[in-house]
Amino acid sequence: MVEAHRYLVALLLMAGGARGADLAYWVEPCTRAETGCQPADPDLAGWAMEAWQAAGGGSLTLRRAAEMGGARIRIHW
């Protein structure tokens, strides 16, 4: 799990280059029971994005998009 976090942070920082990243993310609602997601999982994904932004030390800005089409990062279950 830690390796996945490092990979995502590195990927997000590369996406923004030296000037930092400003990226929108979208989280799929947990509406399909067959995926195994839990009702609170979308909130957990948002908290993870907030933690990754904080870990970026100001070089990473992540904002939640209302629609999937407006997001460069898309989290699906």
N, C-alpha and C positions, 0 to 999 in steps of 0.2 A: 504494500500500500504506500509506503514512504517513497519508494522508487517511482510510482505512478505520480505522486505529487510533485516530485522533482522534475519529472519529464514534462508535466503540464506547465509548471512555472517557467521552465526553460523555453518551451514552445511559445508561451504567451509573451515572454520578453523578446524573443526573436521576432515575433510578429510586429512588434512596435519599433524595432531597431534601436539605435542609440538614443533617440528622442523620447523613448518610452511608448507604451502601448495604451491606447484608449479603445477598448473593445466592448461591444455589446454581447450579452449572452442570453440565451433563452432556455428555459427548463420545461420539458414536456410534463404536463399534468399527469398525476398518477391515476389514470382512469382504466387501465387494462390490467386486470388481476393476473393474467397469464404472464406478465413480465416479472412478477414477484416484488414489485415496488410496494412501499408502504405509504399511507396517506401523507405522512410528514416528510417523505423523501425530497419533494421539491423545495421545502424550507431548508433542509440540510444542504442541498446543492447550493442554495443562495448563501448560506453561512460559509460554505467552503470557498465560494468565490470571494466573499468579504475577507476571509483569512488569507487567501492568496494575494489579494490586493494589498493587505497590510504587510505581508511578507515581502512584497516587492519594493518596500521602502520608498514609495512615491513614484516609482518608474512604471507603475501599472495602474490603470484605471479600468475597472470593470463595472458595467451598468447593465441592469436587467432590461431586456427588450420585451415589449408586450406581445410581439408577434415573431414567429420563427424566422420569417423572411428578413427581418431587420437585425439579425444576430450573426456574428461571425463564429461564435461558439454556440453549439447546440447540444444540449444534454438530453439523451433519449433513454428510456428504460427498456 
